[in-house]
Amino acid sequence: MNLDVDSRYHYWRGNISEAKMVLEANRRIAQGKDVAEARIKYGSVISDWITEDFYLGNLVLLHPDGRVRFADSSFLEFILEEEMIMSEGGIVVVHKHYDFAEGREFSSAEVQKYSSGEKLTEKEARENLLWREILSGKNVQDEYVEMVSFDNGGFPAMEVKLNPSNHAVRAMLLRLNGRSKNFSMETVNPNNLGVFVGVAR
């Protein structure tokens, strides 16, 4: 796989433990905005940016009452230093850690509205607040939706799939998928293998 642009990007394949390798290499783990901007800028000349699926530095914290918090990369770094206990496909998080995690929280009603698991029209994708949060604002969101719409021939895409938690607060990795998965966004088991991108600091 080739992602390199002036040595700015490097990638690691593995599960959540590989995230440590990114940090030890003095790089930060790519966020949604990083991946979206790279796809917009380089996707036409480096196809792997468009075709590959990428794990993000964000962790999604799923609360049993239906709330969801998109924790920033500092929480992932915190989790990597703790003993990780798995349940229901995610890392068990105590309630006090959910409360202090930095990142926007969405209510159960908002989660149901914006993560239906259905492909989105261009208009729906532009108005989706979960995408706006992951892409760090409306400007990148609009550019990314435009790129996806062009690549996808204007057909619906960019579905959001979050796995609800039943019994405990769970942390799951967030994956920004490529062309074959209709540029969707979904939570995944942290033990599953995937690709982390390290961005030069």
C-alpha positions as CSV (number, residue, x, y, z in Angstrom):
1,M,0.0,0.0,0.0
2,N,1.2,3.5,-0.9
3,L,0.1,6.5,1.0
4,D,3.3,8.5,1.2
5,V,3.3,12.2,0.3
6,D,6.6,13.8,1.2
7,S,7.1,11.4,4.1
8,R,4.1,12.9,5.8
9,Y,2.1,9.6,6.2
10,H,3.1,6.1,7.3
11,Y,0.8,3.2,8.1
12,W,0.7,0.3,10.4
13,R,-1.5,-2.8,10.1
14,G,-2.8,-4.5,13.2
15,N,-5.3,-4.2,16.0
16,I,-5.6,-1.5,18.7
17,S,-2.2,-2.5,20.1
18,E,-0.5,-1.3,16.9
19,A,-1.7,2.2,17.8
20,K,1.2,2.3,20.3
21,M,3.6,1.8,17.4
22,V,2.3,5.0,15.8
23,L,2.9,7.0,19.0
24,E,6.3,5.5,19.6
25,A,7.3,6.6,16.1
26,N,6.5,10.2,17.2
27,R,3.5,10.4,15.0
28,R,-0.1,11.2,15.8
29,I,-2.8,8.8,14.7
30,A,-4.9,10.2,11.9
31,Q,-8.3,11.7,12.7
32,G,-11.3,11.8,10.4
33,K,-10.3,15.2,9.1
34,D,-6.8,14.0,8.2
35,V,-8.1,11.0,6.2
36,A,-10.8,13.1,4.5
37,E,-8.4,15.9,3.5
38,A,-5.9,13.3,2.2
39,R,-8.6,11.6,0.1
40,I,-9.7,15.0,-1.3
41,K,-6.2,16.1,-2.1
42,Y,-4.4,12.9,-3.1
43,G,-7.1,10.4,-3.9
44,S,-7.0,11.1,-7.7
45,V,-3.3,10.3,-7.8
46,I,-2.8,7.8,-5.0
47,S,-5.7,5.3,-5.3
48,D,-5.0,3.6,-1.9
49,W,-6.3,6.7,-0.1
50,I,-9.7,6.0,-1.8
51,T,-9.8,2.2,-1.7
52,E,-8.4,1.4,1.7
53,D,-10.3,1.5,5.1
54,F,-8.7,3.4,7.9
55,Y,-8.9,3.2,11.7
56,L,-9.0,6.6,13.3
57,G,-7.5,8.0,16.4
58,N,-10.9,8.6,17.8
59,L,-12.6,6.1,20.1
60,V,-16.4,5.9,20.2
61,L,-17.8,5.4,23.7
62,L,-21.1,3.7,23.7
63,H,-23.3,4.1,26.8
64,P,-26.0,1.5,27.7
65,D,-28.6,4.3,27.8
66,G,-28.0,5.1,24.1
67,R,-25.7,8.1,24.4
68,V,-22.5,8.2,22.4
69,R,-19.3,10.2,23.0
70,F,-16.7,10.7,20.3
71,A,-13.6,10.8,22.4
72,D,-10.5,12.5,21.0
73,S,-7.1,10.8,20.6
74,S,-6.0,11.6,24.2
75,F,-8.5,9.0,25.4
76,L,-7.1,6.4,23.0
77,E,-3.6,7.1,24.5
78,F,-5.1,6.7,28.0
79,I,-6.7,3.4,27.1
80,L,-3.5,2.0,25.7
81,E,-1.8,2.4,29.1
82,E,-4.7,0.5,30.9
83,E,-5.5,-3.2,31.1
84,M,-8.1,-3.7,28.4
85,I,-11.1,-5.9,29.3
86,M,-13.3,-6.9,26.3
87,S,-17.0,-7.3,26.3
88,E,-19.6,-7.2,23.5
89,G,-16.9,-6.5,21.0
90,G,-15.5,-3.5,22.7
91,I,-13.3,-2.3,25.6
92,V,-15.1,-2.0,28.9
93,V,-14.9,1.6,30.2
94,V,-15.9,2.6,33.8
95,H,-18.5,5.3,34.0
96,K,-16.2,7.9,35.5
97,H,-13.9,7.6,32.5
98,Y,-16.8,8.1,30.2
99,D,-17.6,11.3,32.0
100,F,-14.1,12.8,31.8
101,A,-13.4,11.8,28.2
102,E,-12.9,14.8,26.0
103,G,-15.2,14.9,23.0
104,R,-18.7,15.7,22.0
105,E,-21.6,13.6,23.3
106,F,-24.7,12.8,21.3
107,S,-28.0,11.9,22.9
108,S,-29.8,8.6,22.2
109,A,-32.3,10.5,20.0
110,E,-29.5,12.1,17.9
111,V,-27.7,8.7,17.6
112,Q,-30.8,7.1,16.3
113,K,-31.4,10.0,13.8
114,Y,-27.9,10.2,12.4
115,S,-26.7,6.5,12.5
116,S,-29.6,4.6,10.8
117,G,-27.2,2.4,8.9
118,E,-28.8,3.5,5.7
119,K,-26.9,5.1,2.8
120,L,-27.2,8.8,2.7
121,T,-28.1,11.2,-0.1
122,E,-25.7,14.1,-0.7
123,K,-28.1,16.4,1.2
124,E,-28.4,14.0,4.2
125,A,-24.6,13.5,4.3
126,R,-24.1,17.3,4.4
127,E,-26.5,17.7,7.3
128,N,-25.4,14.6,9.3
129,L,-24.0,15.9,12.7
130,L,-22.0,12.7,13.4
131,W,-20.1,13.2,10.1
132,R,-19.6,16.9,11.0
133,E,-18.1,15.9,14.3
134,I,-15.7,13.3,12.9
135,L,-14.6,15.6,10.0
136,S,-14.1,18.6,12.4
137,G,-16.6,21.0,10.9
138,K,-18.9,21.8,8.0
139,N,-16.2,23.0,5.6
140,V,-14.4,19.6,5.4
141,Q,-17.7,17.8,5.6
142,D,-19.0,19.6,2.5
143,E,-15.8,19.0,0.5
144,Y,-15.7,15.4,1.5
145,V,-19.3,14.8,0.6
146,E,-18.7,16.4,-2.8
147,M,-15.7,14.2,-3.4
148,V,-17.6,11.0,-2.4
149,S,-20.6,12.0,-4.5
150,F,-18.4,12.5,-7.6
151,D,-16.5,9.2,-7.0
152,N,-19.7,7.3,-6.4
153,G,-21.6,8.7,-9.4
154,G,-24.0,10.6,-7.2
155,F,-25.5,7.5,-5.6
156,P,-26.3,7.4,-1.9
157,A,-23.3,6.5,0.3
158,M,-21.6,7.4,3.6
159,E,-23.9,5.4,6.0
160,V,-23.1,5.6,9.7
161,K,-23.1,2.3,11.6
162,L,-22.7,2.4,15.4
163,N,-23.1,-0.8,17.5
164,P,-25.3,-0.2,20.5
165,S,-24.1,-1.2,24.0
166,N,-26.4,-3.4,26.1
167,H,-24.8,-3.8,29.6
168,A,-21.7,-1.6,30.0
169,V,-20.0,1.5,28.6
170,R,-17.8,0.2,25.8
171,A,-15.1,1.8,23.7
172,M,-14.8,0.8,20.0
173,L,-12.5,1.9,17.2
174,L,-14.0,4.0,14.5
175,R,-13.2,3.1,10.9
176,L,-13.5,5.4,7.9
177,N,-14.2,3.0,5.0
178,G,-13.2,3.4,1.3
179,R,-14.9,3.0,-2.0
180,S,-15.9,-0.7,-1.7
181,K,-17.9,0.0,1.4
182,N,-19.5,3.2,0.0
183,F,-17.3,5.5,2.1
184,S,-19.2,4.5,5.3
185,M,-18.2,5.1,8.9
186,E,-18.6,2.3,11.5
187,T,-17.5,1.2,14.9
188,V,-15.3,-2.0,14.9
189,N,-14.0,-4.4,17.5
190,P,-10.6,-3.0,18.7
191,N,-9.1,-6.5,18.4
192,N,-9.9,-6.7,14.6
193,L,-7.0,-6.1,12.3
194,G,-7.0,-2.8,10.3
195,V,-4.8,0.1,9.2
196,F,-3.7,3.0,11.3
197,V,-2.2,6.1,9.6
198,G,0.5,8.0,11.5
199,V,0.8,11.6,10.5
200,A,4.1,13.5,10.9
201,R,4.0,15.9,13.8
